[in-house]
Amino acid sequence: MSEKASAGGAKKGGKNMIVVIVLVIGLAGGVFAGKTFFGGKEKTPEKPKVGHSLSLGEFVVNLNDSHFLKTEIALGMKEGIQAEKLKEETAPLRDIVIMTLSGKERNELNSIEGKEVAKEKIKSQVNKILKEKTKEEESVLEVYFTSFATQ
């Protein structure tokens, strides 16, 4: 009798093992299918958009090498930031532009790369000033040269 019981127990143990394996495979397949069909793609945060431009007007700047630059600059403000609130900040913003550009030489500014470097420097300095006013890390998303001439 004990031989029959142990043989029956072995059959039950084998069946239980198969059931466990099938359940594990089914569970893994269900998790995969759920993530694939219902999980969707993870949403990446949207890049902020330019809402409007704030013109800083015309600049005539003596460059660092006895040449001068005549340019007009506008700032591409982050969507939701109102330009009217920043009108009173025009003087410090213009000062940043003048100080940044007057430290450059004509040959730097005549290249595309040099203009891009100047834009990035202006943008970072302007954002430092505006951070207190707007409570935003990045109020200015773009700097635009709307006219540009060196002599």
C-alpha positions in Angstrom: 0.0 0.0 0.0 2.8 2.3 0.7 4.2 1.7 -2.8 0.9 2.7 -4.3 0.6 5.8 -2.2 4.1 7.0 -3.1 3.4 6.3 -6.8 0.2 8.3 -6.6 2.0 11.1 -4.8 4.6 11.2 -7.5 1.9 11.6 -10.1 0.2 14.4 -8.1 3.5 16.2 -7.6 4.3 16.0 -11.3 0.9 17.4 -12.2 1.2 20.2 -9.6 4.6 21.1 -11.0 3.1 21.4 -14.6 0.3 23.5 -13.3 2.8 25.9 -11.5 4.9 26.1 -14.7 1.8 26.9 -16.8 0.7 29.5 -14.4 4.1 31.2 -14.3 4.3 31.3 -18.1 0.7 32.6 -18.3 1.4 35.3 -15.8 4.6 36.4 -17.6 2.7 36.5 -20.9 -0.1 38.5 -19.3 2.3 41.1 -17.9 4.0 41.4 -21.3 0.6 41.8 -23.1 -0.6 44.3 -20.6 2.4 46.5 -20.9 2.4 46.2 -24.7 -1.3 46.9 -25.3 -2.4 48.9 -22.3 0.8 50.5 -20.9 1.3 52.7 -23.9 4.4 54.7 -24.3 5.8 56.7 -21.5 5.1 60.4 -22.0 8.1 62.6 -22.3 7.6 66.1 -20.9 6.7 68.5 -23.7 9.4 71.0 -24.7 8.2 74.5 -23.7 7.1 76.6 -26.7 7.7 80.3 -27.5 4.6 82.3 -26.8 5.6 85.7 -28.1 8.6 87.9 -28.7 9.8 90.9 -26.7 11.7 93.4 -28.8 14.7 95.0 -27.0 15.2 97.4 -29.9 18.3 98.5 -31.8 21.8 98.3 -30.4 25.0 100.0 -31.7 27.9 98.4 -29.8 31.6 99.0 -29.9 33.2 95.6 -30.2 36.4 94.5 -28.5 38.5 95.0 -31.6 37.8 98.6 -32.7 34.8 97.6 -34.9 31.2 98.1 -34.2 28.0 96.1 -34.4 24.5 97.4 -35.3 21.8 94.9 -34.4 18.2 94.5 -33.3 17.4 91.8 -30.8 14.1 90.2 -29.8 13.6 87.6 -27.1 11.4 84.5 -27.6 9.5 84.3 -24.4 8.1 81.1 -22.9 4.4 80.5 -23.5 2.4 82.0 -20.7 4.8 84.7 -19.7 3.3 88.1 -20.4 5.5 90.7 -22.1 3.8 93.6 -20.5 5.0 92.6 -17.1 8.6 92.6 -18.4 8.6 96.0 -20.0 10.0 97.5 -16.8 12.9 95.1 -17.0 14.1 96.4 -20.4 17.0 98.4 -19.0 18.8 95.5 -17.3 18.1 93.3 -20.3 19.6 95.8 -22.7 22.6 96.1 -20.4 23.2 92.4 -20.5 23.1 92.5 -24.3 25.5 95.4 -24.5 27.9 93.9 -22.0 27.9 90.5 -23.8 28.3 91.9 -27.3 31.0 94.5 -26.4 33.3 91.7 -25.2 33.2 90.0 -28.6 35.3 90.6 -31.7 34.0 91.1 -35.2 35.5 87.8 -36.5 33.7 85.9 -33.7 30.4 87.4 -34.5 30.7 87.0 -38.3 30.5 83.2 -38.0 27.3 81.3 -37.4 28.9 79.5 -34.5 30.0 82.9 -33.0 26.4 84.2 -33.3 25.0 81.1 -31.6 27.5 81.4 -28.7 26.5 85.0 -28.2 22.8 84.1 -28.3 23.3 81.4 -25.7 25.3 83.7 -23.4 22.6 86.4 -23.7 19.8 83.9 -23.1 21.4 82.5 -19.9 22.2 86.0 -18.5 18.7 87.3 -19.3 17.1 84.2 -17.7 19.1 84.8 -14.5 17.7 88.4 -14.3 14.1 87.3 -15.1 14.1 84.3 -12.7 13.2 86.5 -9.8 10.5 88.3 -11.7 8.8 85.3 -13.4 9.7 82.5 -11.0 10.7 80.5 -14.0 14.0 78.8 -14.6 13.8 79.6 -18.3 11.7 82.5 -19.3 13.5 83.2 -22.5 13.7 80.2 -24.9 15.2 81.9 -27.9 17.2 85.0 -28.8 16.6 86.5 -32.3 18.9 88.8 -34.2 16.3 90.6 -36.3 19.1 92.7 -38.0 22.8 92.3 -37.8 25.7 94.3 -39.4 29.3 94.7 -38.4 31.8 97.3 -39.6 
